[in-house]
Amino acid sequence: MCFKIVVIGTSLGGLSALQNILGNLPSNFPAAIVIVQHRHKESDETFKVLLQEYTVLPIQEVEDKYEIIPGRVYLAPADYHLLVEPGYFALSIDQPVSYARPSIDVLFESAADTYAERVIGLILTGANQDGKQGLKKVKARGGITIVQEPSTAQSPIMPAAAIADLAVDWILPLPDISHLLVNLCHSTGN
């Protein structure tokens, strides 16, 4: 089995956590990485620029119907839900979920529905409970679930909520997550 997509959800403290993870991934990382970071609806490209400084992987803010290409990092645009369809993305302006648009749950649930056991779901630092339902769906469809060890999170609420609600596959301190992602994705024939 090969993993097609890594979906990552984060909120408060997410920029530095994502810089750590993306900065430790190799240029030949074989899966697409899709990120929902809660941010203000008026956000510009600063977030993308600040992440790109730390990684060799190309980063794009998603537009509707973008093709999903392995080895790239995709960001949910501000104020849109990001959904995964077979081979491409869709954007939605449906109501916020868990007070958020983009919602981590929406991304994770759509990725699980589309790619089932070929999904890795990762919850990082954050100050609400968005993501725990989506992570449950990833697990239920046979995907791998990873949560940042709450004690290493700037805001432990989101990872702690996911851990309390689900038997996740891995709970890791932030510095160990990239290594696991590389091992999982390179050891499965990608």
ChimeraX attribute file (.defattr): number of C-alpha atoms within 10 A of each C-alpha:
attribute: neighborCount
match mode: 1-to-1
recipient: residues
	/A:1	10
	/A:2	16
	/A:3	24
	/A:4	23
	/A:5	25
	/A:6	23
	/A:7	25
	/A:8	24
	/A:9	31
	/A:10	28
	/A:11	24
	/A:12	21
	/A:13	17
	/A:14	21
	/A:15	16
	/A:16	15
	/A:17	21
	/A:18	23
	/A:19	16
	/A:20	19
	/A:21	18
	/A:22	21
	/A:23	17
	/A:24	19
	/A:25	19
	/A:26	14
	/A:27	12
	/A:28	13
	/A:29	17
	/A:30	20
	/A:31	25
	/A:32	19
	/A:33	23
	/A:34	28
	/A:35	24
	/A:36	29
	/A:37	27
	/A:38	24
	/A:39	20
	/A:40	12
	/A:41	13
	/A:42	7
	/A:43	11
	/A:44	12
	/A:45	11
	/A:46	9
	/A:47	14
	/A:48	16
	/A:49	12
	/A:50	13
	/A:51	20
	/A:52	18
	/A:53	11
	/A:54	17
	/A:55	20
	/A:56	16
	/A:57	20
	/A:58	12
	/A:59	18
	/A:60	18
	/A:61	16
	/A:62	23
	/A:63	16
	/A:64	13
	/A:65	14
	/A:66	16
	/A:67	15
	/A:68	22
	/A:69	16
	/A:70	16
	/A:71	21
	/A:72	20
	/A:73	25
	/A:74	24
	/A:75	19
	/A:76	26
	/A:77	25
	/A:78	21
	/A:79	21
	/A:80	22
	/A:81	24
	/A:82	32
	/A:83	25
	/A:84	26
	/A:85	16
	/A:86	12
	/A:87	13
	/A:88	14
	/A:89	21
	/A:90	17
	/A:91	19
	/A:92	14
	/A:93	11
	/A:94	11
	/A:95	13
	/A:96	14
	/A:97	15
	/A:98	15
	/A:99	12
	/A:100	22
	/A:101	26
	/A:102	32
	/A:103	27
	/A:104	32
	/A:105	26
	/A:106	24
	/A:107	26
	/A:108	33
	/A:109	22
	/A:110	21
	/A:111	32
	/A:112	27
	/A:113	16
	/A:114	17
	/A:115	21
	/A:116	21
	/A:117	20
	/A:118	21
	/A:119	27
	/A:120	29
	/A:121	28
	/A:122	26
	/A:123	29
	/A:124	32
	/A:125	30
	/A:126	26
	/A:127	18
	/A:128	20
	/A:129	18
	/A:130	27
	/A:131	31
	/A:132	25
	/A:133	19
	/A:134	24
	/A:135	34
	/A:136	22
	/A:137	22
	/A:138	28
	/A:139	23
	/A:140	13
	/A:141	19
	/A:142	15
	/A:143	22
	/A:144	22
	/A:145	24
	/A:146	25
	/A:147	28
	/A:148	26
	/A:149	20
	/A:150	22
	/A:151	14
	/A:152	16
	/A:153	21
	/A:154	17
	/A:155	20
	/A:156	20
	/A:157	18
	/A:158	26
	/A:159	31
	/A:160	24
	/A:161	21
	/A:162	25
	/A:163	21
	/A:164	10
	/A:165	12
	/A:166	14
	/A:167	13
	/A:168	18
	/A:169	13
	/A:170	16
	/A:171	19
	/A:172	16
	/A:173	15
	/A:174	20
	/A:175	14
	/A:176	14
	/A:177	23
	/A:178	18
	/A:179	12
	/A:180	14
	/A:181	20
	/A:182	17
	/A:183	11
	/A:184	16
	/A:185	21
	/A:186	16
	/A:187	12
	/A:188	10
	/A:189	10
	/A:190	14
